[in-house]
Amino acid sequence: MSNVHNFSAGPCILPQEVFEKSAQAILNFNDIGLSILEISHRSKDFVAVMDEARAIVKRLMKLGDDYEVLYLGGGASLQFLMVPFNLLKTKAAYLDTGTWAAGAIKEAKMVGEIDIIASSKADNYAYIPKDYEVRSEYDYFHCTSNNTIYGTQMKSFPKVDTLMVCDMSSDIFSRDIDFSQFDLIYAGAQKNMGPAGVTLVVVKKSILGKTDRVIPSYLNYQQHIDKESMLNTPPVFPVYASLLTLQHLEKNGGIAAAEQRNISKAHLLYDEIDRNPNFETFCRAEDRSLMNISFKLTDESKKDAFDAAWKAAGISGLNGHRSLGGYRASMYNAMPIESVQVLVDVMSSLK
Ligand SMILES: *Cc1c(COP(=O)(O)O)cnc(C)c1O
């Protein structure tokens, strides 16, 4: 065990068991005498990995056969483009809650017409807009469940009369929600489910094939579904490490148990921020994220002392996003509460 407490926003902490099993698979995968890095993605050993990696997502999310699970390249960023390519006919509605949401909007505008139906940009994304209506004329509604940079999270999702698409990159598998309210979910793996290099897409099959647009093969969800996520060589190692992470989650009580742990961790830190006059969050209390806690010093002159103290305590990855400054404690599923306690102790001893 290392004594470093990794609060990095992504790529991020993963369970120790995942590191050990991944390392073993690089040396000798499934005892076949070969590395997972050198076997064919069409071999029986790897096809079994992909099949289980797809199946476990549906089990954890309690989704039925009307959904398909894909592991794709290109990051969540490519999904910003793939979503409108596959779903946009005339107009889509986007909720602008941060830099990533704005990125999704920018890409979608290259494909067709977009309405930003609500935005908190004017307040530096310090809250989640709630006063908006998604009319049924829209082909779909796109939202971002957790805003990694600002530390805000949607606590509930609107009832909409159209398709609902969600970028869950930074809070996927962190809380027990009704996943069947979404028609398409995507997430870059590197925030809460695996290493960088693979992106999870969960899509309801019946929503596809409704646009006349010519869709290039790699951008076409249906082609990936037809080829069972092996349209081209998949990122085999990130898929395997993601499977290990999800197996670890399933063994430890699934999403509901992870949510309880995440709530305890977040409360521990928010309670300290609220108690301690040296600190404050960037965002409004009602929208605070369980995953990424962005906060700042109330008195900048204490910066050197605080930075020295958390570094001395073995804390890593606490600097805020470059666009916001301050600090960000990312507390993904794999972060133990003991590490949060170390941070809280450092904060409470700051004079
Ligand atoms: C990190 C992040 C992205 C970008 O993910 P990539 O996989 O790097 O493209 C998109 N959306 C959210 C919410 C993120 O946190």
Ligand as a Chemical Component Dictionary entry (heavy atoms), coordinates in Angstrom:
data_LIG
# 
_chem_comp.id                   LIG 
_chem_comp.type                 NON-POLYMER 
_chem_comp.pdbx_formal_charge   0 
_chem_comp.three_letter_code    LIG 
# 
loop_
_chem_comp_atom.comp_id 
_chem_comp_atom.atom_id 
_chem_comp_atom.alt_atom_id 
_chem_comp_atom.type_symbol 
_chem_comp_atom.charge 
_chem_comp_atom.model_Cartn_x 
_chem_comp_atom.model_Cartn_y 
_chem_comp_atom.model_Cartn_z 
_chem_comp_atom.pdbx_ordinal 
LIG C1 C1 C 0 -13.352 14.614 -18.199 1  
LIG C2 C2 C 0 -14.702 14.877 -18.741 2  
LIG C3 C3 C 0 -14.971 14.855 -20.116 3  
LIG C4 C4 C 0 -13.891 14.636 -21.153 4  
LIG O1 O1 O 0 -13.539 13.312 -21.180 5  
LIG P1 P1 P 0 -12.458 12.739 -22.237 6  
LIG O2 O2 O 0 -12.627 11.269 -22.030 7  
LIG O3 O3 O 0 -11.133 13.268 -21.817 8  
LIG O4 O4 O 0 -12.856 13.187 -23.579 9  
LIG C5 C5 C 0 -16.259 15.062 -20.536 10 
LIG N1 N1 N 0 -17.256 15.281 -19.661 11 
LIG C6 C6 C 0 -17.037 15.317 -18.325 12 
LIG C7 C7 C 0 -18.188 15.560 -17.408 13 
LIG C8 C8 C 0 -15.758 15.118 -17.829 14 
LIG O5 O5 O 0 -15.547 15.152 -16.503 15 
# 
loop_
_chem_comp_bond.comp_id 
_chem_comp_bond.atom_id_1 
_chem_comp_bond.atom_id_2 
_chem_comp_bond.value_order 
_chem_comp_bond.pdbx_ordinal 
LIG C1 C2 SING 1  
LIG C2 C3 SING 2  
LIG C2 C8 DOUB 3  
LIG C3 C4 SING 4  
LIG C3 C5 DOUB 5  
LIG C4 O1 SING 6  
LIG O1 P1 SING 7  
LIG P1 O2 DOUB 8  
LIG P1 O3 SING 9  
LIG P1 O4 SING 10 
LIG C5 N1 SING 11 
LIG N1 C6 DOUB 12 
LIG C6 C7 SING 13 
LIG C6 C8 SING 14 
LIG C8 O5 SING 15 
# 
